[in-house]
Structures are given as C-alpha cells and as structure tokens.
Amino acid sequence: MSNILLKGIAPALITPFDKNGNILKDSIKKNLQMNYEQGAKGFYICGSTGEGPVLTVEKRKEIAEATVEYSNNRGIIINHVGAASPEEAIILSRHAKECGCDAVSSVVPNFYYKYNDNEIIEYYKKIADASELPVIAYAQGLYTGDIVSLMDKLIKVDGIIGVKFTLTDFYSLHRIKELNNGDINVINGPDEMLLCGLSMGADAGIGSTYNVLCSEYCKLYDLFMKGDIRAAQEQQYKINKVVTVIIKYGVIRSLKYILTLLGIDSGEAVFPGTPLTDTEKASLKQELTDIGYFF
C-alpha cells in the first residue's frame, strides 16, 4: 500500500470559539462545507493554526469529533496530537483512532528539551502504536538537527508515512522526497511558498491561510499539475499579496476576523492572544479590499 495519503490542498483548520471559550461547532461545519466546495482534499486539525497545543485534551477531543462528523468522509482528516506532555499526545492519538480520523501528526517532542534522534523516533513509535493510524511527522523550527537523516530513519518505522514540511530549505524537502524510492508523503507547510514545495517534490500543501483562500491555492496546485509553471507563479504572487496583509495583522486573529466577515463566526484567538481592535479590523478589511480580495 502506498504511503501517499494526501494529495492536493488541505486547510489547517481554524478553531472557532465563543466569548466563553466554547467551541462553535456550527462554524466548524460551515468552514468545512465552504472549503470542500472550493476543492479542499481534507483538513489538518489542532495544529498551531487550530491552537491545539494551548487547549485542554477534552477540547481537542471535541474538535476532532466534530470535524470527523461534519467532514462525513469527504476528505482526509489529519489530527495533530502534539502536546507539551507526551502522555497527552498518546491519549489524543488513541482518541483519533476512536473518533474516525484518517491520520495523526505531531511536532517533535522538544518544546522544552532538545531530545536526540533516537528519543524522537521512540516518541513517534509510541504515537503510531497508540493511534494505529498513519503518522505524519512535522518538520519545523523546534527541530534543529538533520531533518533528512531523521526522516530516513522515521520512514522505516511501521505506520510513519511522511512529513509536514514547514521549513524553507527546499533542498532538504527534495532529499526527503527521494527517500523510500519516493513513497513518502511530503506535504508543504509555508503558505507563501507552496509553489516552491511543489516544484521540489511535495505531494500536497497544508496551510493556515487556506481557510480563506482555498480556491486560490487549489487553482495554483492545478496549474502546477498541468505544467503551466508561469501561470502557477503568477497565482502564488497573487496569493502572497493577501498573505502579506494577514501576517501584518497577526495570522490567527486575522483569519478568524476574515472568516467572521464571510459569515463563519470564529471568535477570537485563545488567551493570551489578543483580538483585533476596531481600528485594526477596519484597516485589515480596507487593505484586503484594496488588493482585490473578495469583499
């Protein structure tokens, strides 16, 4: 069986909350519906975009259950289970299997400690054993070792099928894609460099701004797959104008406000994240309007 679980575009799902911190499940349903209609192939839940690492285990379980229910087998649901406590990550891994997720993912376990590769490999083995699901490792700034060497070891572990690559070293991305005779699911992370990742071998893209630009990213992906690189390049430039504005005002809080403007009440960022002021909201909306975003 192939390790390529995900191809195409998958938003890293924003988690909507009301003022009391309750999950707005109807908003999750609306977000999934909107993005599936625009071409999403699945969703990555409870990662940094979904604010999973700062939520309780029970809230993360609730998000997973709601997402699986509302997705209704229309796409691949990848549950990020990484946590400061490996014990919590294992609990969430078991729950991911129980509630019907398609795969699990996790950052390397070094929020506070720099574990060596053997320790990291043992961690991922525990995640794979607990979930009995395909596991997608997560390459980002917390890991400072040789990511290609680590993935060469991890892909040999039963259940580990690939990596979400949220780094900007696309030479390493390509070297990872060459592992295991290419049978490794490499997923691009940086939204503003999706085309870079695809051109160096990525199978798919997962990103924060996909929540509000899914159709645009799907268009970029399709142009690349058709071999129209120049048009794909122009599409990435177009997307990046919006991404630049979103970054300027803060990614999570900006995305939640934009989704709310689109009719999907998403609340505010989890404490200690601060909401946009009324002035910032007006400026954000105006800047997006000025560059042709869909208001």
N, C-alpha and C positions, 0 to 999 in steps of 0.2 A: 504494500500500500504506500502511495506517495505521501511525503511529508508536507506537500504544498496544500495547506488547508485554506489559506486566504489569498485570493487574487482580487485586485480592484481597490475600491475606496471604502474605508470604514471610519466613520467619525469616532473620536474619543469622547464618549458621551458626557455632556454637562449634567450634573445632578441638580435638579431644581428643588428649592426649599421655600417654605413659607416663613413668616416672621418668627415663628416659634421653633423653627428647625425641623419641622415635619416635612417628609418627602412628598412632593407634589406629583403623585403617580399619574394623574391625568396629563400632566405636562410631559412626562416621560413618554407616554403613549403618543402624544401629538408630535413630539420630536422624532420618534421612530417612524411614524407614518410619513411625515414630511420628507425625511431623508431617504427612506426606502423608495418613495415616489420619484426622488431625484437620482436614484441609481446606486445608493449605498449597498454594499455587499455584506454588511454586518456592523457591529459596534464593539468598541473596546470600553469596558466599564470599570469604574472605581480606580482609575489611574490618577495621575496628578491633575488632569483636567476635570475628572469627576470628583476630586477632593477626597478620594478614598482613604489615603493614609492618615487623614486627620478626623476620620469618622469612627464611630464605635463599630464593633463587629456586628451588632444587631442591625444597625442602619445599613451596613454594607450587604448583609444578607437580604434585607428588604429591597434594596436596589436591584440586586441580582434576580430575585424572584419576580419583581415587576417587569424587568427588562425581558426576561425569558418569556413571560406570559404574553406581553404585548408584541414581542417580535414574532411569536407564533410561527417559528421555523422559516421565516422569510430570509434569514441571513445568519452569519456566523457570530455568535456571542462569545467574546473573549473576556474573561473576568480577571482583572488584576487583583491579586491577593496579597501583594507585598505589604508588609507592616513592620513596625519597629520590633515587634515581638514575633519571632519565628513560630511560636506556638499559635498565635493568632492567624498567621499565614496558613498554617496547616489546617486549622479549624475552617477557615474560609475555603480552602482547597477542597475539603470533603463536602462542604455545602454546595460548592459549584457543581459538583457531580450530581448531588441530590436534587438540585433545582433545575437541572437541564442545560447548563452552559455547555458550549462546544469545546472550549479550551480554557486554560488558565495561563496567566502570565505573572511575572514578578520582577521587580528590581532586584539587584544583588543585595544580600543582607549585610549592608555595611553603612547604615545610617550613622552609627557612632564608632564602629570598629572597622579596621581595614582587614577583612578576612582574606586569607590566601586562596589560591585557585582550588585546592583540594577541599577546603571548607565550603567554598561556594558551590562546588559540584555536589557535595553531600547535601547541601540545602536544597538544591533543585531536585535531587533524587527523592527527598522527603516529600516535596510538593507533588512530584509525579506519582509517587506511591499513594499519597493521600487522596488525590483527585481522581486517579485512574483516567485522566483526560490528557490530550496532547498539551504539552507545555511550551510556551514561547518565552524565552529569556528576554531580558530587557537591557540593552546596552546604552548607557547614558553616563553622565559625568560622575556619578558616585563611584564608578569602577575606573581605576587608574592603571590597571595592568594591561597586558597584551590581549586585547579582545579577540583577535583572530585565533590565538593559541587556546584561549578559554573555550571558544565555540567549537574548535576542533575536538576538544575533549567532551564537551556537553552533547554534541550531536551523536556521539557514540552511546549515550545513556538512553535506555529504553524510555520512550514517552516524550523525550525532548525533540521537538521538530524544527525549531527555528529561533529567530530573534527579531525583536522590535528594535531597530537601529536608530536611536535618537542622538547620533553624533554627526559631525560634519566631515569626518575622514572617509571619503567615499572610496578611496583606495582600499581601505580595510573592509568596507562593505563588499566590494567586489571579491576580495580574497575570501571572505566568509561564504559568498555565494558559490565559490568554486569547491567548497568542502563537500564531502559525501557525494561526489560526482554531480553536484548541483541540486541534489534532492534535499534542500534545506529551505524552509520558508523564511525569506528575508523581507522584512517589512520596513519601509522608510518611515522615519519619525518626523524630521523637520519639515513643517508645512511649506515653508518658503523655498524649500529645495527638493520638492517631490521629483521634479524632472531630473535633477542630479542623481537621486537614488535610483530611479527607473533606468536611467542611461547606464548605470553601473551594475545593474542586475536585479534590483529589488522587484519582488513579485506584486507588491501591494503598498498602500500607504495608509497610515493611521495618523490622525491629527486633530488638534483642538478646533481650529477654525473651519474644519469640515462641517461642524454643526450648522454653520450659517452660509457655507459656500460649497455644499456637497455637489451640486450640479456642475459648478465650475471646475472642481477637481476631477469629477467624472469625465468631463469634456477633455481635460488635459490628458488623463490616462488613456482615453480612447484615441486621441490624436497621436500619442506616442506609440500605441499598439499598432496603429495604421502606418507608422513610419513617417508621419508628417512632423518632423522634428522642429522645423521652423515655426509652424503654427502652434506646436506644443510650447515652444519657448515664449511666444507672444502671450499665450494663455497663462503661463507661470508669471510673467511680468504683470499681467492684468490682476491676477490674484494677489500678488505681492503688494500692490498699492493698498488693498484692503487690509492685508495682514499688518502692514506698517502702521496703519491707524489704530488697529486693535491693540498692537503691542504698546503703542504710545500711552493708551489709557488703562492698560492692565488687561491681560488676556481673559481671565475667568470672569471678572466683573463686567468687562465689555461684552463678552459673548452672552452673558445672562441678560444684559440690557437689550442687546440686539434681538435675542430670541423673544423677549417680552414684547418688543415692538412688532415682531412678526406674529404675535398672538399666542405665544407659548410662555406663560408666566413662569419665570425661572428664579425669582427671588434674588438674593444677594450671595456674595461669597461667604463661606464659612468663617466664623471668627477665628483668628484676629484679622481676617481680610476685611477691608473697608469698602462700603458701597460708593458708587459714583455720586458726586454731588449733582445738584440740578444743573449747575453751570457746566460741569463735565459732560453730563448727558447731552445737553444742547450742543456743545462743541463737537462731541463724538458724532452725533447724528448729522450735523452740518458738514463735517469733514468727509463722512461717507457719502453724503448726497453730492458733494462737490466732485467726487471722483466716479460718480455714476453707479454707486451701489443702489440696490433695489428698494428705495423708499419712494 
